[in-house]
Amino acid sequence: MLKQEYLEKRPGIKTDLPPEGTQGRSAYLYFSTCLSCITCVEYALRQKGDTRSWNTIKQVLQTHQVITVVLPDAEGSLVHHVRVATEAEADQGEIYKKLGVDPNVIKRKRVTSKKAEL
């Protein structure tokens, strides 16, 4: 399904671009970029036989998160930032595989800084 056809099937979505220099133009461009990404994801999944809606895809993927833990050291002079991604669940891994995305692309990262630098 082409982008224009997709937009026309969504009630309440305007497809005409607001005038240049108006506040609505940048919001429209942001929205249309997001909608293009959503459309591409849905289309790619449909090509692989997955007919879930964007709301369902979003609901399945929302628990796969990146978490940052901030911990001071024993003396209190250093702060450790540890950033890790949660493990992808089976449904999430299935979506990632169909999209050709590595669910483990975000590796564990640790950064230590002096407390005064914060």
Wavefront OBJ file of the C-alpha trace (Angstrom):
o trace
v 0.000 0.000 0.000
v 1.411 3.385 -0.950
v 1.806 6.204 1.586
v -0.965 8.350 0.058
v -3.390 5.409 0.064
v -2.448 4.666 3.656
v -3.083 8.271 4.698
v -6.426 8.401 2.927
v -7.604 5.335 4.863
v -6.822 7.022 8.204
v -9.784 9.211 9.256
v -8.994 12.734 10.420
v -5.538 12.946 8.837
v -4.978 15.938 6.568
v -2.637 15.321 3.658
v -2.154 18.927 2.483
v 0.928 20.861 3.637
v 0.317 24.028 5.725
v 1.689 27.342 4.351
v 5.420 28.020 4.721
v 6.330 30.094 7.775
v 3.416 28.860 9.871
v 3.813 27.033 13.148
v 1.821 24.086 11.862
v 4.276 23.420 9.027
v 7.093 22.082 11.228
v 4.635 19.990 13.234
v 3.193 18.644 9.987
v 6.652 17.755 8.644
v 7.547 15.996 11.897
v 4.237 14.143 11.896
v 4.530 13.123 8.249
v 8.084 11.853 8.840
v 6.858 9.763 11.781
v 3.921 8.493 9.756
v 6.290 7.549 6.921
v 8.373 5.502 9.365
v 5.273 3.815 10.765
v 4.063 3.055 7.249
v 7.445 1.561 6.304
v 7.489 -0.667 9.395
v 3.935 -1.884 8.795
v 4.670 -2.470 5.102
v 7.891 -4.392 5.805
v 6.099 -6.605 8.325
v 3.204 -7.230 5.911
v 5.725 -8.348 3.290
v 6.828 -10.994 5.812
v 3.245 -12.105 6.541
v 2.759 -10.138 9.775
v -0.520 -8.198 9.656
v -0.395 -6.535 13.095
v -1.454 -2.897 13.329
v 0.936 -0.164 14.474
v -0.820 -0.008 17.865
v -0.218 -3.725 18.391
v 3.419 -3.487 17.267
v 3.975 -0.543 19.611
v 2.326 -2.417 22.493
v 4.529 -5.485 21.940
v 7.757 -3.456 21.689
v 7.129 -0.994 24.522
v 8.612 -3.230 27.222
v 11.950 -3.543 25.409
v 13.825 -0.651 26.972
v 17.246 0.801 27.571
v 17.918 1.478 31.243
v 20.582 3.670 32.821
v 21.558 3.032 36.435
v 23.498 5.776 38.248
v 25.496 4.673 41.294
v 28.004 6.531 43.480
v 31.155 4.738 44.605
v 31.891 3.962 48.277
v 33.788 7.234 48.875
v 31.211 9.322 47.028
v 33.779 10.943 44.725
v 32.940 8.959 41.575
v 29.641 8.239 39.873
v 29.132 5.153 37.712
v 26.588 5.214 34.878
v 25.712 1.741 33.605
v 23.478 1.585 30.515
v 21.949 -1.737 29.441
v 19.101 -2.892 27.230
v 16.520 -5.322 28.544
v 16.361 -8.763 26.957
v 13.987 -8.960 23.975
v 10.974 -11.212 24.546
v 9.914 -13.833 21.979
v 7.298 -11.614 20.223
v 9.735 -8.706 20.158
v 12.496 -10.891 18.718
v 10.095 -12.089 16.016
v 9.324 -8.502 14.959
v 13.013 -7.537 14.998
v 13.921 -10.601 12.918
v 11.277 -9.767 10.290
v 12.567 -6.181 10.118
v 16.207 -7.307 9.974
v 17.044 -5.499 13.227
v 19.489 -6.893 15.776
v 17.713 -6.797 19.185
v 21.122 -6.727 20.891
v 22.500 -3.747 18.975
v 22.768 -1.667 22.155
v 25.631 -3.096 24.165
v 26.243 -2.615 27.871
v 28.107 0.628 28.492
v 29.739 1.880 31.692
v 30.947 5.454 32.198
v 32.636 6.688 35.359
v 32.921 10.387 36.133
v 33.943 12.552 39.071
v 31.020 13.779 41.131
v 32.114 17.414 40.638
v 31.728 17.051 36.831
v 28.002 16.458 37.169
l 1 2 3 4 5 6 7 8 9 10 11 12 13 14 15 16 17 18 19 20 21 22 23 24 25 26 27 28 29 30 31 32 33 34 35 36 37 38 39 40 41 42 43 44 45 46 47 48 49 50 51 52 53 54 55 56 57 58 59 60 61 62 63 64 65 66 67 68 69 70 71 72 73 74 75 76 77 78 79 80 81 82 83 84 85 86 87 88 89 90 91 92 93 94 95 96 97 98 99 100 101 102 103 104 105 106 107 108 109 110 111 112 113 114 115 116 117 118
